[in-house]
Amino acid sequence: MQYAALMDEQTAVLAAAIGKRVRHERQTRGWTLDQMAASAGVSRRAVVNVEQGTANPSVGTLLRVSDALGIGLPALVAPPAPKPVTVTRAGHGAALWSGEHGGRGVLVAGTEPPDVAELWDWTLAVGDRHDSEAHVAGTKELLQVRVGTVTLTVADQRHTLAAGDAVSFPGDVDHAYANAGQAVAHFSLAVFEPGVGSGPHGEESHG
């Protein structure tokens, strides 16, 4: 219960920080809520929920919003003031995805647009699966399994990866990560996304 409460508190703090950043960026541009929603391709209610921090938006929604603002997902979840060197301490990454069985997708580092690089720390509990629609054209991803077994599906290709295995693949086609094994799986994921701010994202995302 204490762990769950801590996770809920961290999620609430992150949601509030994201909401504050989105509201600031929107108001800086002089956009109304409707204009922000239209630019991002999401509903007005979704923008309101993000800005108020009252809901846990999908990664896809956050990608659409960050792309519309032209700031990239890493900048959306990071402190507003850019620094030459940004250190994310252990346990302080932005947990942007939670699996049905306890898995987590944590964005631990990233660069500024227009060409955004992201570094993720993923955990898939047994039975967890994350489906991702195609990202912006030219997106590339690198994945290495650290513990357990991960099933990667890219378009119509499926690959089973064991601990130590690594793979590179295009992120601009539908893809998915799943744990069909008998133990928890951990993997690192790097995403390169060119030209952030120049086009729409898919509904669901990263990686």
WOSULTA-V914228 format. One record per residue. N is the residue number from 1. SS is DSSP state (a for helix, b for strand, c for the rest). PHI is phi in whole degrees, -180 to 180 (none if undefined). Layout:
n=(N;N)
ss=(SS;SS)
phi=(PHI;PHI)
//
This chain:
n=(1;2;3;4;5;6;7;8;9;10;11;12;13;14;15;16;17;18;19;20;21;22;23;24;25;26;27;28;29;30;31;32;33;34;35;36;37;38;39;40;41;42;43;44;45;46;47;48;49;50;51;52;53;54;55;56;57;58;59;60;61;62;63;64;65;66;67;68;69;70;71;72;73;74;75;76;77;78;79;80;81;82;83;84;85;86;87;88;89;90;91;92;93;94;95;96;97;98;99;100;101;102;103;104;105;106;107;108;109;110;111;112;113;114;115;116;117;118;119;120;121;122;123;124;125;126;127;128;129;130;131;132;133;134;135;136;137;138;139;140;141;142;143;144;145;146;147;148;149;150;151;152;153;154;155;156;157;158;159;160;161;162;163;164;165;166;167;168;169;170;171;172;173;174;175;176;177;178;179;180;181;182;183;184;185;186;187;188;189;190;191;192;193;194;195;196;197;198;199;200;201;202;203;204;205;206;207)
ss=(c;a;a;a;a;a;a;a;a;a;a;a;a;a;a;a;a;a;a;a;a;a;a;a;a;a;a;a;c;c;c;c;a;a;a;a;a;a;a;a;c;c;c;a;a;a;a;a;a;a;a;a;c;c;c;c;c;c;a;a;a;a;a;a;a;a;a;a;a;c;c;c;a;a;a;a;a;c;c;c;c;c;c;c;c;c;c;c;c;c;c;c;c;b;b;b;b;b;c;c;c;c;c;b;b;b;b;b;b;b;c;c;c;c;c;b;b;b;b;b;b;b;b;b;c;c;c;c;b;b;b;b;c;c;c;c;c;c;c;b;b;b;b;b;b;b;b;c;b;b;b;b;b;b;c;c;b;b;b;b;b;b;c;c;c;b;b;b;b;b;c;c;c;c;b;b;b;b;c;c;c;c;c;c;b;b;b;b;b;b;b;b;b;c;c;c;c;c;c;c;c;c;c;c;c;c;c)
phi=(none;-65;-65;-62;-65;-65;-63;-63;-67;-65;-63;-65;-64;-64;-61;-67;-66;-63;-60;-64;-67;-63;-62;-62;-65;-65;-68;-61;-85;73;-87;-81;-61;-65;-66;-63;-63;-64;-66;-86;74;-126;-77;-61;-60;-63;-64;-60;-62;-64;-66;-86;66;-92;-137;-98;-68;-69;-61;-60;-64;-64;-66;-61;-66;-66;-67;-61;-80;72;-114;81;-62;-58;-68;-67;-102;-101;-57;-59;-77;-70;-130;-57;-127;-115;-104;-107;-71;-54;87;-107;-71;-90;-79;-105;-143;-128;-84;-64;-110;113;-71;-145;-115;-117;-82;-104;-163;-170;-113;-81;-70;-86;-100;-99;-113;-125;-121;-118;-118;-110;-126;-117;-73;-58;93;-72;-148;-121;-100;-128;-75;-58;-85;-57;-54;95;-65;-127;-132;-125;-134;-133;-79;-97;-141;82;-130;-124;-100;-105;-115;-124;56;-104;-105;-125;-134;-101;-115;-101;-54;96;-71;-135;-151;-117;-159;-74;-95;-96;-131;-59;-152;-154;-120;-145;-117;-100;-83;-111;-145;-62;-116;-127;-146;-100;-135;-113;-125;-111;-126;-80;63;-61;102;-103;-169;-77;-101;-76;-62;-109;-157;-38;-91)
//
